[in-house]
Amino acid sequence: MDTIIHIILPVHNRIETTEAFIECLKKQTYKHFKLLLIDDGSTDGTSEMVKGHLPNSTIIAGKGKWWWAGSLHQGYKYLKGIKEIDKNDIVLIINDDTSIDANFLEIGVGLIEKSENTLYLANPYSTEEIWRNYLTYNIKKYRFDIDKNNTKIICMHTRGLFIRYNNFLDIGGFYPKLLPHYLSDYEYTYRAFKKGFKLAVDKSLKIEVDEKLTGVKWNQEITSLSIKEFLSMHFSKKYSYNPIYTLNFGYLTLPFFSFFPYAYITLRRFLFDFLFVIKNNFNKLNNAS
């Protein structure tokens, strides 16, 4: 029996982007896949469009409050509850703002089937260069650094992540309350690493990323922000350096002796920037008067 790929695809209100990805799925040379669409509150007809293209898709509908980690956790709970899934099936976590070649699934299956207890991540390319989102831990600086040589990967993102189903269950779900969006993927894969799974990237497994849709871009320099704008930005779930979620990430991943230096560095960075904004706004008021 051919191995089935269970594709977890979280989406929210970008029907054209999602449809372009669905077209990529329809062109795959490997046809033994089941799509699990996690539609977190779309109001633009995304679910209906997907059903029109792939009638056998399973859709889990949310109300727009799950975010990335919550959506993936819903997918985890659903797949965990299906008793007839073969333990050697494969789970693929992927974003809809990506484009994949017709042999993408076929290559992923081949890599997973010849490796035990290994998570394979697609090589993400933008229009300009390959991304470097594979991390190792710098114990001297209490931080995670980019592993440029891909030799000591201990955590990575989940944009095109292939996992054997039984490994998927062993790793467990996500923490949507502590890490609703950013850093949830790094915590998940780092947890897998700590449990003894190997994290790998293969050049043959390519994925193209639409950088314009990869989260919120904060274009304003810090000097132009009001105090309200600064706080709104930093405590948004869409902001990758939200201090609360950054601390939560450290709490979930770091050993006891490393968390406190990590927390100090995180809070110092936030407070330094906050005080700078306060001072800058105060000077603007004085100059205006």
Backbone as numpy.savetxt, mean C-alpha at the origin, in Angstrom:
# Nx Ny Nz CAx CAy CAz Cx Cy Cz
-4.95 -29.41 -11.41 -5.80 -28.21 -11.41 -4.92 -26.96 -11.41
-5.28 -25.98 -12.23 -4.51 -24.75 -12.30 -4.68 -23.91 -11.04
-3.59 -23.27 -10.64 -3.62 -22.40 -9.47 -4.49 -21.17 -9.75
-5.33 -20.83 -8.79 -6.19 -19.66 -8.93 -5.56 -18.47 -8.22
-5.60 -17.33 -8.88 -5.13 -16.08 -8.27 -6.35 -15.30 -7.78
-6.38 -14.98 -6.51 -7.44 -14.17 -5.92 -6.93 -12.73 -5.84
-7.48 -11.87 -6.68 -6.99 -10.49 -6.81 -7.80 -9.56 -5.91
-7.13 -8.96 -4.94 -7.78 -7.98 -4.06 -7.52 -6.60 -4.64
-8.59 -5.93 -5.05 -8.47 -4.62 -5.70 -9.34 -3.58 -4.98
-8.75 -2.77 -4.09 -9.51 -1.68 -3.45 -9.71 -0.52 -4.43
-10.91 0.05 -4.45 -11.21 1.17 -5.35 -12.09 2.18 -4.64
-12.05 3.43 -5.15 -12.95 4.46 -4.63 -13.07 5.60 -5.65
-14.21 5.66 -6.31 -14.61 6.82 -7.11 -13.61 7.29 -8.16
-13.04 6.39 -8.91 -12.27 6.79 -10.09 -12.50 5.73 -11.16
-13.69 5.77 -11.70 -14.18 4.72 -12.59 -13.32 4.57 -13.85
-12.83 5.66 -14.41 -12.02 5.56 -15.62 -10.69 4.86 -15.34
-10.09 5.18 -14.20 -8.84 4.54 -13.81 -9.05 3.05 -13.56
-10.11 2.73 -12.83 -10.42 1.33 -12.55 -10.72 0.56 -13.83
-11.46 1.18 -14.76 -11.80 0.49 -16.01 -10.55 0.19 -16.84
-9.60 1.12 -16.83 -8.35 0.89 -17.57 -7.61 -0.32 -17.00
-7.64 -0.45 -15.68 -6.98 -1.60 -15.06 -7.73 -2.90 -15.38
-9.05 -2.84 -15.35 -9.85 -4.02 -15.69 -9.56 -4.49 -17.11
-9.35 -3.56 -18.01 -8.99 -3.92 -19.39 -7.66 -4.68 -19.41
-6.74 -4.29 -18.54 -5.47 -5.02 -18.44 -5.71 -6.46 -17.96
-6.62 -6.62 -17.00 -6.92 -7.96 -16.50 -7.53 -8.83 -17.59
-8.40 -8.25 -18.40 -9.07 -9.02 -19.45 -8.08 -9.51 -20.51
-6.94 -8.86 -20.64 -5.95 -9.23 -21.64 -4.93 -10.24 -21.13
-5.04 -10.65 -19.88 -4.03 -11.55 -19.31 -4.01 -12.91 -19.99
-2.81 -13.42 -20.21 -2.66 -14.74 -20.79 -3.04 -15.82 -19.78
-2.90 -15.51 -18.50 -3.29 -16.45 -17.44 -4.71 -16.11 -17.02
-5.65 -17.01 -17.29 -7.07 -16.72 -17.13 -7.65 -17.23 -15.81
-6.87 -17.93 -15.01 -7.41 -18.54 -13.81 -7.30 -17.57 -12.61
-8.11 -16.53 -12.66 -8.11 -15.57 -11.56 -9.55 -15.21 -11.19
-9.69 -14.80 -9.93 -10.96 -14.32 -9.41 -10.74 -12.93 -8.82
-11.56 -11.98 -9.26 -11.40 -10.61 -8.79 -12.28 -10.37 -7.57
-11.65 -9.87 -6.50 -12.35 -9.43 -5.31 -12.25 -7.91 -5.24
-13.30 -7.24 -5.66 -13.32 -5.78 -5.71 -13.80 -5.24 -4.36
-12.96 -4.46 -3.71 -13.34 -3.80 -2.46 -13.71 -2.36 -2.81
-14.98 -2.11 -3.00 -15.46 -0.80 -3.42 -15.87 -0.01 -2.18
-14.99 0.88 -1.76 -15.22 1.62 -0.52 -16.01 2.90 -0.78
-17.28 2.72 -1.05 -18.19 3.86 -1.11 -18.21 4.62 -2.43
-17.87 3.96 -3.54 -17.92 4.66 -4.83 -19.35 5.03 -5.20
-19.50 6.23 -5.76 -20.82 6.70 -6.19 -20.86 6.96 -7.69
-19.82 6.51 -8.39 -19.71 6.79 -9.83 -19.99 5.58 -10.71
-20.54 4.52 -10.11 -20.88 3.34 -10.90 -19.74 2.37 -11.11
-18.70 2.47 -10.28 -17.53 1.60 -10.45 -17.89 0.12 -10.36
-18.64 -0.26 -9.34 -18.99 -1.67 -9.16 -19.78 -2.22 -10.35
-20.73 -1.44 -10.83 -21.54 -1.87 -11.96 -20.68 -2.02 -13.22
-19.74 -1.11 -13.40 -18.85 -1.19 -14.55 -18.01 -2.47 -14.50
-17.45 -2.77 -13.32 -16.61 -3.96 -13.17 -17.42 -5.22 -13.43
-18.64 -5.27 -12.90 -19.51 -6.43 -13.13 -19.82 -6.60 -14.62
-19.94 -5.48 -15.31 -20.20 -5.56 -16.73 -19.04 -6.19 -17.51
-17.82 -5.90 -17.08 -16.65 -6.46 -17.73 -16.34 -7.87 -17.24
-16.43 -8.07 -15.93 -16.09 -9.36 -15.32 -17.25 -9.80 -14.42
-18.25 -10.43 -15.00 -19.48 -10.78 -14.26 -19.26 -11.68 -13.05
-18.20 -12.45 -13.05 -17.95 -13.37 -11.93 -17.20 -12.73 -10.77
-16.98 -11.44 -10.84 -16.28 -10.74 -9.76 -17.11 -10.75 -8.48
-16.41 -10.78 -7.36 -17.05 -10.62 -6.05 -16.84 -9.19 -5.60
-17.89 -8.54 -5.12 -17.79 -7.14 -4.71 -18.17 -7.00 -3.24
-17.29 -6.37 -2.49 -17.56 -6.01 -1.10 -17.69 -4.50 -1.05
-18.83 -4.01 -0.61 -19.10 -2.58 -0.64 -18.95 -1.95 0.74
-18.22 -0.84 0.79 -18.08 -0.07 2.01 -18.76 1.27 1.89
-18.55 2.13 2.88 -19.20 3.43 2.91 -18.20 4.59 2.80
-17.00 4.28 2.34 -16.00 5.33 2.16 -15.15 5.59 3.38
-15.15 4.69 4.36 -14.41 4.92 5.60 -13.33 3.87 5.85
-13.12 2.97 4.90 -12.15 1.90 5.11 -10.72 2.33 4.81
-10.54 3.20 3.83 -9.22 3.57 3.35 -8.48 2.33 2.86
-7.18 2.43 2.68 -6.41 1.34 2.07 -6.34 0.12 2.99
-5.89 0.32 4.22 -5.73 -0.81 5.14 -7.06 -1.45 5.48
-8.09 -0.64 5.66 -9.40 -1.19 5.97 -9.96 -2.02 4.83
-9.72 -1.55 3.61 -10.19 -2.30 2.44 -9.46 -3.63 2.32
-8.15 -3.62 2.50 -7.39 -4.87 2.43 -7.78 -5.82 3.56
-8.10 -5.26 4.72 -8.52 -6.12 5.83 -9.85 -6.78 5.54
-10.73 -6.06 4.85 -11.99 -6.67 4.43 -11.74 -7.82 3.47
-10.80 -7.63 2.56 -10.44 -8.70 1.64 -9.84 -9.89 2.36
-9.01 -9.62 3.35 -8.41 -10.70 4.15 -9.50 -11.51 4.86
-10.44 -10.82 5.49 -11.50 -11.52 6.23 -12.36 -12.36 5.28
-12.63 -11.82 4.11 -13.47 -12.55 3.15 -12.77 -13.83 2.69
-11.53 -13.71 2.26 -10.81 -14.88 1.76 -10.54 -15.90 2.86
-10.32 -15.43 4.06 -10.10 -16.33 5.19 -11.33 -17.18 5.46
-12.50 -16.64 5.18 -13.75 -17.33 5.47 -14.21 -18.32 4.41
-13.49 -18.40 3.29 -13.88 -19.33 2.22 -13.14 -20.66 2.42
-13.85 -21.69 2.80 -13.23 -22.96 3.16 -12.71 -23.73 1.95
-13.31 -23.52 0.77 -12.93 -24.33 -0.39 -11.71 -23.81 -1.14
-11.10 -22.71 -0.68 -9.89 -22.22 -1.33 -8.74 -23.19 -1.07
-8.02 -23.54 -2.12 -6.84 -24.40 -1.98 -5.71 -23.61 -1.33
-4.99 -24.23 -0.41 -3.94 -23.54 0.32 -2.81 -23.08 -0.61
-2.69 -23.70 -1.78 -1.66 -23.32 -2.73 -2.12 -22.26 -3.73
-3.36 -21.79 -3.59 -3.81 -20.66 -4.40 -2.95 -19.44 -4.09
-3.11 -18.42 -4.89 -2.28 -17.21 -4.75 -3.17 -16.00 -4.53
-2.72 -15.09 -3.68 -3.40 -13.81 -3.46 -2.54 -12.71 -4.08
-3.17 -11.84 -4.82 -2.50 -10.68 -5.40 -3.15 -9.41 -4.87
-2.37 -8.57 -4.21 -2.82 -7.26 -3.78 -2.31 -6.24 -4.79
-3.20 -5.41 -5.31 -2.79 -4.48 -6.37 -3.67 -3.24 -6.38
-3.13 -2.15 -6.91 -3.85 -0.88 -7.03 -4.44 -0.74 -8.43
-5.50 0.05 -8.55 -6.09 0.25 -9.87 -5.38 1.34 -10.67
-4.49 2.12 -10.03 -3.77 3.17 -10.76 -2.47 2.61 -11.35
-2.54 1.37 -11.82 -1.38 0.71 -12.40 -1.75 0.10 -13.74
-0.72 -0.19 -14.51 -0.89 -0.85 -15.80 0.05 -2.05 -15.84
-0.45 -3.19 -16.31 0.34 -4.41 -16.33 0.31 -5.04 -17.72
1.41 -5.71 -18.07 1.49 -6.40 -19.36 0.60 -7.64 -19.34
0.34 -8.19 -20.52 -0.57 -9.32 -20.65 -0.06 -10.59 -19.96
1.25 -10.70 -19.74 1.80 -11.88 -19.10 2.11 -11.67 -17.62
1.60 -10.59 -17.04 1.90 -10.23 -15.65 1.49 -11.35 -14.68
0.25 -11.82 -14.77 -0.21 -12.86 -13.86 0.55 -14.17 -14.08
0.82 -14.47 -15.32 1.55 -15.70 -15.64 2.95 -15.71 -15.02
3.62 -14.58 -15.09 4.96 -14.47 -14.50 4.87 -14.59 -12.98
3.88 -13.91 -12.38 3.72 -13.96 -10.93 3.48 -15.37 -10.42
2.63 -16.11 -11.10 2.36 -17.50 -10.72 3.63 -18.34 -10.79
4.40 -18.15 -11.87 5.63 -18.90 -12.03 6.63 -18.65 -10.91
6.74 -17.39 -10.49 7.67 -17.04 -9.42 7.24 -17.65 -8.09
5.96 -17.53 -7.77 5.47 -18.05 -6.50 5.56 -19.57 -6.43
5.24 -20.24 -7.52 5.19 -21.70 -7.51 6.57 -22.35 -7.37
7.62 -21.62 -7.69 8.96 -22.19 -7.54 9.67 -21.71 -6.27
8.95 -20.97 -5.43 9.55 -20.45 -4.19 8.62 -20.71 -3.01
9.18 -21.22 -1.94 8.40 -21.46 -0.73 8.51 -20.26 0.21
7.38 -19.91 0.82 7.36 -18.87 1.85 8.01 -17.56 1.39
7.68 -17.16 0.16 8.23 -15.94 -0.40 7.11 -15.04 -0.90
7.21 -13.75 -0.60 6.30 -12.75 -1.12 7.01 -12.04 -2.27
6.40 -12.01 -3.44 7.01 -11.37 -4.60 6.30 -10.06 -4.91
7.08 -9.00 -5.03 6.54 -7.69 -5.36 6.90 -7.33 -6.78
5.94 -6.77 -7.51 6.21 -6.30 -8.86 7.16 -5.11 -8.83
7.96 -4.98 -9.88 8.87 -3.86 -10.02 8.09 -2.65 -10.52
7.84 -1.65 -9.68 7.01 -0.52 -10.11 7.80 0.54 -10.87
7.36 0.86 -12.07 7.98 1.89 -12.88 7.03 3.07 -13.02
7.61 4.27 -12.99 6.86 5.45 -13.36 7.27 5.78 -14.80
6.86 6.91 -15.28 7.23 7.29 -16.64 8.71 7.64 -16.73
9.36 7.88 -15.60 10.74 8.34 -15.62 11.73 7.29 -15.10
11.38 6.57 -14.07 12.37 5.69 -13.46 11.69 4.62 -12.62
12.50 3.64 -12.24 12.01 2.61 -11.34 11.90 3.17 -9.93
10.87 2.80 -9.21 10.72 3.23 -7.83 11.65 2.44 -6.93
12.04 3.03 -5.82 12.87 2.34 -4.84 12.12 2.31 -3.51
11.16 1.42 -3.42 10.33 1.34 -2.23 10.54 0.05 -1.47
11.79 -0.42 -1.45 12.12 -1.62 -0.71 13.08 -1.20 0.40
12.72 -1.49 1.63 13.43 -0.90 2.76 14.20 -1.89 3.60
15.27 -1.39 4.21 16.01 -2.10 5.23 16.05 -1.21 6.46
16.39 -1.77 7.62 16.36 -0.97 8.85 17.75 -0.49 9.22
17.88 0.82 9.44 19.13 1.43 9.86 19.11 1.54 11.38
19.74 0.59 12.06 19.66 0.51 13.51 20.35 1.69 14.18
21.36 2.29 13.51 22.10 3.39 14.12 21.30 4.69 14.12
20.41 4.83 13.12 19.64 6.07 13.01 18.17 5.88 13.36
17.81 4.67 13.81 16.44 4.36 14.22 15.42 4.72 13.13
15.70 4.23 11.94 14.79 4.52 10.83 14.92 3.44 9.75
13.93 3.39 8.86 13.97 2.51 7.72 14.53 3.27 6.53
15.54 2.70 5.87 16.18 3.33 4.72 15.94 2.51 3.46
16.01 3.18 2.32 15.85 2.50 1.03 17.00 1.52 0.81
16.66 0.32 0.44 17.64 -0.71 0.11 17.90 -0.65 -1.40
18.89 0.13 -1.80 19.12 0.39 -3.21 19.50 -0.87 -3.99
20.13 -1.82 -3.32 20.59 -3.03 -4.01 19.60 -4.19 -3.90
18.51 -3.98 -3.19 17.48 -5.02 -3.02 18.07 -6.32 -2.47
19.00 -6.19 -1.52 19.66 -7.36 -0.97 19.24 -7.67 0.46
18.74 -6.68 1.17 18.37 -6.88 2.56 16.96 -6.34 2.81
16.04 -6.67 1.91 14.69 -6.13 2.00 13.99 -6.70 3.24
13.48 -5.81 4.08 12.73 -6.26 5.25 11.30 -5.72 5.27
11.01 -4.76 4.41 9.62 -4.32 4.24 9.50 -3.60 2.91
8.28 -3.60 2.37 8.05 -2.98 1.07 6.57 -2.66 0.92
6.22 -1.97 -0.14 4.81 -1.62 -0.35 4.05 -2.83 -0.88
2.78 -2.65 -1.19 1.93 -3.77 -1.62 1.34 -3.56 -3.00
1.95 -2.71 -3.81 1.42 -2.43 -5.14 1.88 -3.52 -6.11
1.10 -4.60 -6.19 1.46 -5.72 -7.04 2.18 -6.80 -6.26
1.60 -7.21 -5.13 2.24 -8.17 -4.22 1.58 -9.54 -4.34
2.38 -10.54 -4.72 1.92 -11.92 -4.85 2.26 -12.70 -3.58
1.25 -13.41 -3.02 1.44 -14.18 -1.79 0.71 -15.51 -1.94
1.34 -16.59 -1.55 0.64 -17.87 -1.52 -0.45 -17.79 -0.45
-1.60 -18.38 -0.72 -2.76 -18.23 0.15 -2.49 -18.65 1.59
-1.82 -19.79 1.79 -1.56 -20.23 3.16 -0.61 -19.27 3.89
0.32 -18.64 3.15 1.17 -17.61 3.75 0.37 -16.37 4.10
-0.58 -16.03 3.23 -1.46 -14.88 3.45 -2.21 -15.02 4.78
-2.68 -16.23 5.07 -3.38 -16.47 6.33 -2.42 -16.41 7.51
-1.21 -16.94 7.34 -0.25 -16.95 8.44 0.20 -15.55 8.83
0.32 -14.67 7.86 0.75 -13.29 8.15 -0.32 -12.54 8.93
-1.57 -12.76 8.60 -2.68 -12.10 9.30 -3.18 -10.87 8.57
-4.12 -10.18 9.19 -4.76 -9.02 8.57 -4.01 -7.73 8.80
-4.74 -6.63 8.63 -4.15 -5.30 8.75 -4.67 -4.62 10.01
-4.14 -3.41 10.30 -4.54 -2.63 11.47 -5.13 -1.29 11.02
-6.36 -1.30 10.50 -6.91 -0.09 9.89 -7.13 1.08 10.86
-7.26 0.80 12.15 -7.44 1.90 13.10 -6.11 2.57 13.43
-5.06 1.78 13.57 -3.75 2.33 13.90 -3.04 2.89 12.66
-3.23 2.20 11.52 -2.61 2.62 10.26 -3.64 2.51 9.14
-4.50 3.50 8.99 -5.59 3.39 8.01 -5.14 3.45 6.56
-4.00 4.07 6.30 -3.61 4.28 4.89 -2.10 4.11 4.73
-1.37 5.20 4.77 0.07 5.13 4.61 0.73 4.33 5.73
1.82 3.65 5.37 2.64 2.82 6.26 2.01 1.47 6.60
0.74 1.28 6.26 0.10 0.00 6.57 0.74 -1.13 5.77
1.14 -0.83 4.53 1.77 -1.86 3.71 3.16 -2.23 4.22
3.91 -1.22 4.69 5.24 -1.50 5.23 5.15 -2.30 6.53
4.17 -1.98 7.35 3.99 -2.75 8.59 3.63 -4.19 8.27
2.76 -4.39 7.28 2.32 -5.73 6.91 3.47 -6.59 6.41
4.26 -6.03 5.49 5.36 -6.82 4.94 6.50 -7.00 5.94
6.70 -6.01 6.82 7.72 -6.18 7.85 7.30 -7.27 8.84
6.02 -7.34 9.13 5.51 -8.41 9.99 5.74 -9.77 9.35
5.53 -9.82 8.03 5.80 -11.06 7.30 7.28 -11.43 7.41
8.15 -10.44 7.26 9.58 -10.67 7.38 9.94 -11.21 8.76
9.36 -10.61 9.80 9.66 -11.06 11.17 9.15 -12.47 11.43
8.14 -12.90 10.69 7.61 -14.25 10.85 8.38 -15.28 10.02
9.41 -14.82 9.34 10.27 -15.75 8.62 10.05 -15.84 7.12
9.17 -15.01 6.57 8.94 -15.04 5.14 9.98 -14.19 4.41
10.32 -14.60 3.21 11.28 -13.86 2.40 10.54 -12.85 1.54
11.09 -11.64 1.44 10.53 -10.60 0.59 11.43 -10.46 -0.64
10.84 -10.55 -1.82 11.65 -10.56 -3.04 11.03 -9.68 -4.11
11.89 -9.18 -4.99 11.49 -8.40 -6.15 12.16 -9.04 -7.37
11.42 -9.20 -8.45 11.98 -9.80 -9.66 11.81 -8.85 -10.83
12.87 -8.64 -11.59 12.84 -7.68 -12.69 11.85 -8.06 -13.78
11.53 -9.34 -13.89 10.61 -9.77 -14.94 9.17 -9.42 -14.63
8.90 -9.11 -13.37 7.53 -8.80 -12.94 7.37 -7.29 -12.87
6.89 -6.70 -13.96 6.87 -5.24 -14.08 5.46 -4.68 -13.94
5.40 -3.49 -13.39 4.11 -2.80 -13.25 4.36 -1.30 -13.44
3.51 -0.66 -14.21 3.67 0.78 -14.45 2.69 1.54 -13.56
3.18 2.59 -12.93 2.41 3.34 -11.95 2.07 4.73 -12.48
0.83 5.13 -12.29 0.41 6.48 -12.65 0.68 7.38 -11.45
1.78 8.11 -11.49 2.20 8.92 -10.34 1.22 10.04 -9.99
0.44 10.46 -10.97 -0.50 11.55 -10.70 -1.61 11.12 -9.74
-1.80 9.80 -9.60 -2.89 9.30 -8.77 -2.40 8.62 -7.50
-1.10 8.68 -7.23 -0.56 7.97 -6.08 -0.58 8.87 -4.84
-1.77 9.14 -4.33 -1.90 9.91 -3.10 -1.92 11.40 -3.34
-2.02 12.14 -2.27 -2.09 13.59 -2.33 -0.71 14.19 -2.42
-0.52 15.13 -3.33 0.74 15.85 -3.44 0.58 17.21 -2.77
1.38 17.44 -1.75 1.32 18.73 -1.05 2.31 19.67 -1.73
1.80 20.54 -2.59 2.67 21.37 -3.41 3.13 22.64 -2.69
2.42 23.02 -1.65 2.79 24.24 -0.96 4.04 24.05 -0.14
4.93 25.01 -0.18 6.07 24.98 0.72 5.59 25.32 2.13
6.32 24.87 3.11 5.90 25.06 4.49 5.83 26.55 4.86
6.63 27.36 4.19 6.65 28.79 4.50 5.36 29.49 4.11
4.58 28.89 3.22 3.36 29.53 2.76 2.12 29.06 3.52
2.29 28.13 4.46 1.14 27.55 5.15 0.73 28.37 6.37
-0.57 28.49 6.55 -1.07 29.04 7.81 -1.00 27.95 8.87
-1.20 28.30 10.12 -1.16 27.31 11.19 -2.26 26.27 10.98
-3.44 26.74 10.60 -4.55 25.82 10.37 -4.24 24.87 9.22
-3.67 25.39 8.12 -3.32 24.57 6.97 -2.26 23.53 7.34
-1.30 23.95 8.13 -0.23 23.04 8.54 -0.79 21.87 9.35
-1.64 22.18 10.33 -2.21 21.12 11.17 -3.16 20.23 10.38
-3.95 20.84 9.49 -4.87 20.07 8.66 -4.11 19.10 7.77
-2.99 19.55 7.22 -2.18 18.71 6.35 -1.55 17.56 7.12
-0.91 17.87 8.23 -0.15 16.86 8.97 -1.02 15.80 9.64
-2.25 16.15 9.96 -3.11 15.17 10.64 -4.17 14.58 9.71
-3.96 14.76 8.41 -4.83 14.14 7.42 -4.41 12.68 7.21
-5.38 11.80 6.96 -5.07 10.41 6.65 -4.37 10.28 5.30
-4.47 11.32 4.48 -3.84 11.30 3.16 -2.37 11.72 3.20
-1.91 12.17 4.36 -0.54 12.68 4.46 0.39 11.58 4.95
1.44 11.33 4.19 2.31 10.18 4.47 3.14 10.36 5.73
3.31 11.61 6.21 4.09 11.83 7.43 3.23 12.29 8.59
1.99 11.85 8.61 1.11 12.12 9.75 1.81 11.62 11.01
2.07 12.50 12.00 2.86 12.08 13.17 2.21 10.98 13.99
0.88 10.96 14.05 0.20 9.91 14.83 0.44 8.54 14.21
0.24 8.45 12.90 0.40 7.15 12.23 1.87 6.76 12.12
2.75 7.76 12.05 4.17 7.46 12.05 4.59 6.84 13.38
4.06 7.37 14.47 4.34 6.79 15.79 3.72 5.40 15.92
2.51 5.24 15.41 1.85 3.93 15.46 2.66 2.88 14.69
3.23 3.30 13.57 4.06 2.39 12.79 5.27 1.93 13.61
5.90 2.87 14.29 7.04 2.51 15.14 6.63 1.58 16.27
5.48 1.85 16.86 4.97 1.00 17.95 4.75 -0.44 17.48
4.25 -0.60 16.25 3.93 -1.93 15.73 5.16 -2.67 15.20
6.21 -1.96 14.86 7.33 -2.60 14.17 8.64 -2.65 14.95
8.88 -1.68 15.81 10.20 -1.57 16.41 10.30 -2.29 17.75
11.49 -2.79 18.09 11.70 -3.35 19.43 11.62 -2.25 20.47
11.41 -2.64 21.70 11.17 -1.69 22.79 12.26 -0.63 22.88
13.54 -1.04 22.78 14.64 -0.09 22.99 14.77 0.90 21.84
14.19 0.56 20.67 14.29 1.45 19.51 13.12 2.41 19.38
12.01 2.09 20.00 10.82 2.92 19.80 10.99 4.33 20.34
11.58 4.48 21.50 11.66 5.81 22.13 12.57 6.77 21.36
13.75 6.35 20.89 14.51 7.25 20.01 13.76 7.58 18.73
13.07 6.58 18.17 12.27 6.78 16.97 11.16 7.80 17.23
10.47 7.67 18.36 9.40 8.60 18.71 9.94 10.01 18.91
11.11 10.10 19.55 11.73 11.41 19.78 12.05 12.10 18.47
12.63 11.35 17.53 12.99 11.91 16.23 11.74 12.35 15.46
10.69 11.52 15.52 9.44 11.84 14.83 8.79 13.10 15.38
8.68 13.18 16.70 8.03 14.33 17.33 8.88 15.59 17.20
10.19 15.43 17.25 11.07 16.59 17.10 10.92 17.21 15.72
10.82 16.36 14.72 10.64 16.85 13.36 9.33 17.62 13.23
8.25 17.05 13.78 6.94 17.71 13.69 6.95 19.04 14.45
7.47 19.04 15.69 7.47 20.25 16.51 8.36 21.33 15.92
9.48 20.93 15.34 10.37 21.91 14.71 9.65 22.62 13.57
8.97 21.83 12.74 8.24 22.43 11.61 7.07 23.28 12.10
6.38 22.81 13.14 5.23 23.54 13.68 5.67 24.89 14.25
6.74 24.90 15.01 7.25 26.15 15.58 7.71 27.11 14.49
8.28 26.54 13.43 8.70 27.37 12.31 7.50 28.06 11.67
6.40 27.31 11.48 5.19 27.87 10.88 4.58 28.95 11.78
4.56 28.68 13.09 4.04 29.68 14.03 4.86 30.97 13.93
6.18 30.84 13.95 7.05 32.01 13.87 6.86 32.75 12.56
6.74 32.00 11.48 6.57 32.61 10.16 5.26 33.38 10.06
4.18 32.79 10.61 2.89 33.48 10.61 2.90 34.71 11.51
3.62 34.62 12.60 3.72 35.77 13.51 4.46 36.92 12.83
5.52 36.59 12.10 6.28 37.63 11.38 5.44 38.26 10.28
4.60 37.46 9.62 3.72 38.00 8.57 2.74 39.01 9.17
2.21 38.69 10.36 1.28 39.60 11.02 1.97 40.91 11.37
3.19 40.81 11.88 3.93 42.01 12.27 4.24 42.87 11.04
4.64 42.21 9.95 4.97 42.96 8.73 3.73 43.63 8.14
2.59 42.94 8.26 1.35 43.51 7.72 0.89 44.72 8.50
1.19 44.72 9.79 0.78 45.86 10.64 1.80 46.98 10.58
